[in-house]
Amino acid sequence: MKPLKLLFVFLFLPLIVFADNQPWQVFKSTHFLIFYKSAKESQLNELALRAEDYYNKITDDLGFNRFNFWTWDNRAKIYLFDNQQEYMKATGVPHWTAGQAQVNSKLIQTFITAKGFLDNVLPHEMAHIIFREMVGFNNPGIPLWLEEGVASYQEQKNYFVKANLANKIKQGNFINLDSLSKLEVASLKADDEVGLFYAESYSLVKYLVVVFGKDKFVLFCQNLRDRKNLTRALVLTYSFKGLADFEDSWKKYILK
Ligand SMILES: [Zn+2]
């Protein structure tokens, strides 16, 4: 048994070390540098194509007039890890995240088998970056729900059900806007709490875009950028009297 065991260790150890140290390779498109290890060329081509489409669409949706294009040295970086374990080890993010963006450095990290990566994770993370480019990286007036709501609204296939949210509101079992505005990612632990947070965030943004239109939402983003205050931006752009009035109107929209 012993020699066999030794052989096993000898044969497999170098392979494991090699897999861990495998160098990143780079795939380039106009606005993106995609770093990968084992992804197939067809996967990289499709990723680049979708990323380029989202780049134009999200910029347009937010009414962002660019002066700094993501070209040459300014390209966004996408790190495509081979699997979830490597991704979590490198980023230290919770298990329920399928992707993560570092907005300041235009860096997106995800893994090949991330569920809904091309349809949801990619536009979600790109929206985080483009929204911050629009409203300002050091803007203290942006609560987490708005950031996540804007990002979730760009997802191509989301599974939020209005009726479920309506039930939660009827039962008084939802997170009110005041609490929602104070929430931080680290405080979200239970899966249903995470789900409710994202459902409400998405729904609040959808309410603004669908009921009042895209042009108003663009103006709202501009007011957020200039005033650096959520309530001021809401009052200036829409006819809400304040946060409580915004919350009441949103609840009526969900319950009707
Ligand atoms: Zn997000």
Residues whose N, C-alpha, C, O or C-beta is under 5 A from the ligand:
A	BS01	ZN	E148 A151
